[in-house]
């Protein structure tokens, strides 16, 4: 509801979504709080329908953790901002796809869901400029904290 001061002049541009993998890959299972943060102009249910066939979703089923409808946003810029704030939490791993080719996931992060949602909220409301990621704790902290 915090994001929903929406009226008839606003245009829905898509959804920011959070999913986690249901992969049985031991290397992925060992990563705490593994979350994909993505943006789709469709619904998250439509976007993740064939996750098992898509390297973007680690070629495995996913569980939807949440999604926000977004209005009046440039999806590429918005996703770039979210990923930029979380760059140190980005998954740094190469995987071998079902086709035998190596790939590196780009939209997966080791970050707890509450922090991921806070990053999105603070980008939307403009307060992100007052925060930074503490890369030791993986939490968003005020820049005014010592």
BADO-828306 format. One record per residue (C-alpha): residue number from 1; z, y, x. Coordinates in nm, 3 decimals. Layout:
BEGIN
<num: NUM	w: Z	v: Y	u: X> $
...
This chain:
BEGIN
<num: 1	w: 0.000	v: 0.000	u: 0.000> $
<num: 2	w: 0.053	v: 0.234	u: 0.295> $
<num: 3	w: -0.324	v: 0.237	u: 0.349> $
<num: 4	w: -0.428	v: 0.268	u: -0.014> $
<num: 5	w: -0.456	v: 0.638	u: -0.090> $
<num: 6	w: -0.802	v: 0.544	u: -0.209> $
<num: 7	w: -1.008	v: 0.717	u: -0.473> $
<num: 8	w: -1.360	v: 0.682	u: -0.615> $
<num: 9	w: -1.509	v: 0.882	u: -0.326> $
<num: 10	w: -1.390	v: 0.631	u: -0.066> $
<num: 11	w: -1.618	v: 0.352	u: 0.052> $
<num: 12	w: -1.485	v: 0.007	u: 0.137> $
<num: 13	w: -1.625	v: -0.077	u: 0.478> $
<num: 14	w: -1.467	v: -0.419	u: 0.523> $
<num: 15	w: -1.152	v: -0.598	u: 0.623> $
<num: 16	w: -0.946	v: -0.621	u: 0.939> $
<num: 17	w: -0.816	v: -0.975	u: 0.954> $
<num: 18	w: -0.569	v: -1.183	u: 1.149> $
<num: 19	w: -0.614	v: -1.559	u: 1.186> $
<num: 20	w: -0.460	v: -1.827	u: 1.402> $
<num: 21	w: -0.629	v: -2.142	u: 1.521> $
<num: 22	w: -0.551	v: -2.489	u: 1.395> $
<num: 23	w: -0.718	v: -2.638	u: 1.703> $
<num: 24	w: -0.573	v: -2.955	u: 1.850> $
<num: 25	w: -0.667	v: -2.837	u: 2.203> $
<num: 26	w: -0.340	v: -2.865	u: 2.404> $
<num: 27	w: -0.426	v: -2.558	u: 2.616> $
<num: 28	w: -0.463	v: -2.344	u: 2.302> $
<num: 29	w: -0.154	v: -2.494	u: 2.136> $
<num: 30	w: 0.051	v: -2.392	u: 2.440> $
<num: 31	w: -0.026	v: -2.020	u: 2.396> $
<num: 32	w: 0.242	v: -1.838	u: 2.197> $
<num: 33	w: 0.133	v: -1.621	u: 1.905> $
<num: 34	w: -0.239	v: -1.688	u: 1.948> $
<num: 35	w: -0.413	v: -1.457	u: 1.701> $
<num: 36	w: -0.772	v: -1.353	u: 1.646> $
<num: 37	w: -0.808	v: -0.996	u: 1.528> $
<num: 38	w: -1.145	v: -0.930	u: 1.379> $
<num: 39	w: -1.336	v: -0.711	u: 1.141> $
<num: 40	w: -1.577	v: -0.818	u: 0.874> $
<num: 41	w: -1.776	v: -0.634	u: 0.613> $
<num: 42	w: -1.735	v: -0.941	u: 0.392> $
<num: 43	w: -1.403	v: -1.099	u: 0.299> $
<num: 44	w: -1.200	v: -1.289	u: 0.555> $
<num: 45	w: -1.242	v: -1.604	u: 0.345> $
<num: 46	w: -1.621	v: -1.571	u: 0.363> $
<num: 47	w: -1.610	v: -1.490	u: 0.736> $
<num: 48	w: -1.398	v: -1.793	u: 0.824> $
<num: 49	w: -1.564	v: -2.043	u: 0.591> $
<num: 50	w: -1.742	v: -2.233	u: 0.872> $
<num: 51	w: -1.491	v: -2.166	u: 1.150> $
<num: 52	w: -1.527	v: -2.521	u: 1.287> $
<num: 53	w: -1.891	v: -2.447	u: 1.374> $
<num: 54	w: -1.832	v: -2.104	u: 1.530> $
<num: 55	w: -1.719	v: -2.041	u: 1.890> $
<num: 56	w: -1.580	v: -1.707	u: 1.770> $
<num: 57	w: -1.316	v: -1.915	u: 1.591> $
<num: 58	w: -1.274	v: -2.157	u: 1.884> $
<num: 59	w: -1.477	v: -2.416	u: 1.691> $
<num: 60	w: -1.172	v: -2.513	u: 1.489> $
<num: 61	w: -1.024	v: -2.448	u: 1.146> $
<num: 62	w: -0.816	v: -2.134	u: 1.116> $
<num: 63	w: -0.526	v: -2.019	u: 0.904> $
<num: 64	w: -0.554	v: -1.670	u: 0.760> $
<num: 65	w: -0.243	v: -1.470	u: 0.846> $
<num: 66	w: -0.342	v: -1.146	u: 0.677> $
<num: 67	w: -0.612	v: -0.893	u: 0.607> $
<num: 68	w: -0.635	v: -0.524	u: 0.524> $
<num: 69	w: -0.913	v: -0.367	u: 0.322> $
<num: 70	w: -1.047	v: -0.069	u: 0.512> $
<num: 71	w: -1.217	v: 0.240	u: 0.380> $
<num: 72	w: -1.434	v: 0.500	u: 0.549> $
<num: 73	w: -1.414	v: 0.336	u: 0.894> $
<num: 74	w: -1.676	v: 0.260	u: 1.154> $
<num: 75	w: -1.608	v: -0.113	u: 1.198> $
<num: 76	w: -1.723	v: -0.139	u: 1.559> $
<num: 77	w: -1.523	v: 0.160	u: 1.677> $
<num: 78	w: -1.215	v: 0.047	u: 1.488> $
<num: 79	w: -1.226	v: -0.305	u: 1.630> $
<num: 80	w: -1.283	v: -0.163	u: 1.980> $
<num: 81	w: -0.971	v: 0.054	u: 1.944> $
<num: 82	w: -0.753	v: -0.237	u: 1.829> $
<num: 83	w: -0.880	v: -0.461	u: 2.109> $
<num: 84	w: -0.836	v: -0.179	u: 2.361> $
<num: 85	w: -0.470	v: -0.128	u: 2.276> $
<num: 86	w: -0.414	v: -0.503	u: 2.310> $
<num: 87	w: -0.630	v: -0.556	u: 2.621> $
<num: 88	w: -0.346	v: -0.696	u: 2.836> $
<num: 89	w: -0.265	v: -0.951	u: 2.565> $
<num: 90	w: -0.625	v: -1.076	u: 2.545> $
<num: 91	w: -0.674	v: -1.449	u: 2.593> $
<num: 92	w: -0.806	v: -1.511	u: 2.945> $
<num: 93	w: -0.945	v: -1.860	u: 2.920> $
<num: 94	w: -1.278	v: -2.034	u: 2.944> $
<num: 95	w: -1.350	v: -2.308	u: 2.694> $
<num: 96	w: -1.623	v: -2.566	u: 2.665> $
<num: 97	w: -1.798	v: -2.558	u: 2.330> $
<num: 98	w: -1.918	v: -2.854	u: 2.129> $
<num: 99	w: -2.264	v: -2.783	u: 2.274> $
<num: 100	w: -2.126	v: -2.833	u: 2.627> $
<num: 101	w: -2.164	v: -2.467	u: 2.722> $
<num: 102	w: -1.875	v: -2.262	u: 2.862> $
<num: 103	w: -1.762	v: -1.956	u: 2.671> $
<num: 104	w: -1.478	v: -1.705	u: 2.690> $
<num: 105	w: -1.318	v: -1.597	u: 2.361> $
<num: 106	w: -1.314	v: -1.220	u: 2.326> $
<num: 107	w: -1.114	v: -1.143	u: 2.010> $
<num: 108	w: -0.812	v: -1.368	u: 2.067> $
<num: 109	w: -0.475	v: -1.232	u: 2.176> $
<num: 110	w: -0.130	v: -1.363	u: 2.258> $
<num: 111	w: 0.060	v: -1.116	u: 2.040> $
<num: 112	w: 0.298	v: -1.164	u: 1.751> $
<num: 113	w: 0.163	v: -1.087	u: 1.405> $
<num: 114	w: 0.406	v: -0.801	u: 1.339> $
<num: 115	w: 0.294	v: -0.619	u: 1.655> $
<num: 116	w: -0.075	v: -0.679	u: 1.577> $
<num: 117	w: -0.031	v: -0.536	u: 1.227> $
<num: 118	w: 0.163	v: -0.239	u: 1.366> $
<num: 119	w: -0.121	v: -0.160	u: 1.608> $
<num: 120	w: -0.369	v: -0.159	u: 1.317> $
<num: 121	w: -0.141	v: 0.053	u: 1.099> $
<num: 122	w: -0.080	v: 0.307	u: 1.374> $
<num: 123	w: -0.452	v: 0.339	u: 1.452> $
<num: 124	w: -0.523	v: 0.399	u: 1.084> $
<num: 125	w: -0.248	v: 0.660	u: 1.041> $
<num: 126	w: -0.323	v: 0.825	u: 1.378> $
<num: 127	w: 0.022	v: 0.771	u: 1.529> $
<num: 128	w: -0.107	v: 0.525	u: 1.793> $
<num: 129	w: -0.136	v: 0.815	u: 2.039> $
<num: 130	w: 0.246	v: 0.819	u: 2.054> $
<num: 131	w: 0.271	v: 0.450	u: 2.149> $
<num: 132	w: 0.178	v: 0.211	u: 2.427> $
<num: 133	w: 0.200	v: -0.162	u: 2.477> $
<num: 134	w: 0.488	v: -0.290	u: 2.686> $
<num: 135	w: 0.303	v: -0.566	u: 2.865> $
<num: 136	w: 0.625	v: -0.744	u: 2.962> $
<num: 137	w: 0.754	v: -0.781	u: 2.607> $
<num: 138	w: 0.416	v: -0.769	u: 2.432> $
<num: 139	w: 0.553	v: -0.509	u: 2.189> $
<num: 140	w: 0.437	v: -0.162	u: 2.092> $
<num: 141	w: 0.684	v: 0.100	u: 2.217> $
<num: 142	w: 0.713	v: 0.475	u: 2.185> $
<num: 143	w: 0.577	v: 0.667	u: 2.484> $
<num: 144	w: 0.892	v: 0.877	u: 2.465> $
<num: 145	w: 1.112	v: 0.580	u: 2.559> $
<num: 146	w: 1.218	v: 0.566	u: 2.920> $
